[in-house]
Amino acid sequence: MSPTPFTMSDPVAPTGYSWEATSEQVAARYGIPVDRVVRFDLNTSPTPPDLAARILASGEFETSLSEYPPSDYRRLTEAAAGRYGVPIEEILVGAGADEILDIVAKTFLPAGGAAIVPVPSYAMYRVLTEQRAARLIAIPRLGADAGYAIDAARIRAATPEADLLWLCSPNNPTGLPEPDGTIASLLAAMLDDATADGRTAPVVVLDEAYAEFTGSSLHPLRASYPRLIVVRTLSKAYALAGLRVGFALAARPAIAAMEPYRPPGSVSTVSVTVATRALEDDAIVRDAVERVASERDRLTSALDRVGWHPGPSRTNFLLVAFESPERVAEVADGLLRRGLVPRTFPATHPLADHLRLTVRSTDEDDRLIAAAAELEAVREGTSR
Ligand SMILES: Cc1ncc(COP(=O)(O)O)c(C=O)c1O
């Protein structure tokens, strides 16, 4: 009997979160060597920038490893300010985008409050809302034909009830940014409504974890919507997920409100040093974005040829629709037996009949393409 595939399960209720299986667990469960396991489920990039290895080999870090990192992460903040084009006072450093999201929830989402999530989106928005004992207002996105865009009218109608709105563009797991102007118009309308009603407009989190792949950011909107918090990370385009470095970009009062909720030293000195240098280097993102875009096209066409049809993506991952959740379970099992870990979605999820697959290296993607071809051939064989 085949083991039940276990990949990243969506975390459940506050008492029962569970995170994705480790590569060691996958290897043990499917009886394969751990070095054959490839993560197509985490939207990470396979190769860290060369400078990371050089810095680690030199052993020269910004400050001695026997001391804490500077509590204001000054050099890292300056490097981020230069990279993103915002003043240092409008930046908050965190241990990955996830810690930033956590700090935002602690600061702005009171127990008993409410937060809007356009679904489907990044699973942590629901987790953090539930951890705060706040109510989740889930608003379905438009369908695949509309690029899974947010339903701005329904979001606007729900905002009087909400303390916080979680937005993600480009959206994980659907892979596309919001259409031009959608977020700007929504924010303007929300501000008008709040002014007319004499209430404070909700805090809006705009998670731009994948923004580098589109080459644009909406952080300038923080000038007109002071409760906008834009979230960035080095985990995706920079291929530095293991460093755990992320940022909030927001107007000064919003940064000042979050500052007391931030641990003083959650980003290690090693991470601070490598992240600073990576942000100062123009080539890293440029090269990574070019490589991902061409590999994404190649992977999309190759999967298409074997009968898997990825939707359009402006990120480093693809969303593939199958005819049923049962077929997804078969395919996921077939991939896992080959050491290839896809992102699946629980039965109740709107994308239960989809897989999400990260664009990785040419060799790793070739293994995925070969596995897809084999799984399709087996199916054709059995259906004859
Ligand atoms: C939309 C989104 N936000 C945040 C994160 C977490 O990023 P980090 O590694 O910086 O915590 C992810 C990771 O998959 C993501 O997809």
Ligand as a Chemical Component Dictionary entry (heavy atoms), coordinates in Angstrom:
data_LIG
# 
_chem_comp.id                   LIG 
_chem_comp.type                 NON-POLYMER 
_chem_comp.pdbx_formal_charge   0 
_chem_comp.three_letter_code    LIG 
# 
loop_
_chem_comp_atom.comp_id 
_chem_comp_atom.atom_id 
_chem_comp_atom.alt_atom_id 
_chem_comp_atom.type_symbol 
_chem_comp_atom.charge 
_chem_comp_atom.model_Cartn_x 
_chem_comp_atom.model_Cartn_y 
_chem_comp_atom.model_Cartn_z 
_chem_comp_atom.pdbx_ordinal 
LIG C1 C1 C 0 3.907  35.110 0.245  1  
LIG C2 C2 C 0 4.965  34.695 1.178  2  
LIG N1 N1 N 0 5.248  35.480 2.223  3  
LIG C3 C3 C 0 6.203  35.136 3.105  4  
LIG C4 C4 C 0 6.909  33.967 2.967  5  
LIG C5 C5 C 0 7.937  33.617 4.013  6  
LIG O1 O1 O 0 9.138  34.205 3.655  7  
LIG P1 P1 P 0 10.395 34.172 4.620  8  
LIG O2 O2 O 0 11.229 33.022 4.201  9  
LIG O3 O3 O 0 11.075 35.471 4.345  10 
LIG O4 O4 O 0 9.903  34.063 6.018  11 
LIG C6 C6 C 0 6.638  33.113 1.910  12 
LIG C7 C7 C 0 7.372  31.837 1.771  13 
LIG O5 O5 O 0 6.997  30.944 1.062  14 
LIG C8 C8 C 0 5.641  33.485 0.987  15 
LIG O6 O6 O 0 5.328  32.709 -0.057 16 
# 
loop_
_chem_comp_bond.comp_id 
_chem_comp_bond.atom_id_1 
_chem_comp_bond.atom_id_2 
_chem_comp_bond.value_order 
_chem_comp_bond.pdbx_ordinal 
LIG C1 C2 SING 1  
LIG C2 N1 SING 2  
LIG C2 C8 DOUB 3  
LIG N1 C3 DOUB 4  
LIG C3 C4 SING 5  
LIG C4 C5 SING 6  
LIG C4 C6 DOUB 7  
LIG C5 O1 SING 8  
LIG O1 P1 SING 9  
LIG P1 O2 DOUB 10 
LIG P1 O3 SING 11 
LIG P1 O4 SING 12 
LIG C6 C7 SING 13 
LIG C6 C8 SING 14 
LIG C7 O5 DOUB 15 
LIG C8 O6 SING 16 
# 
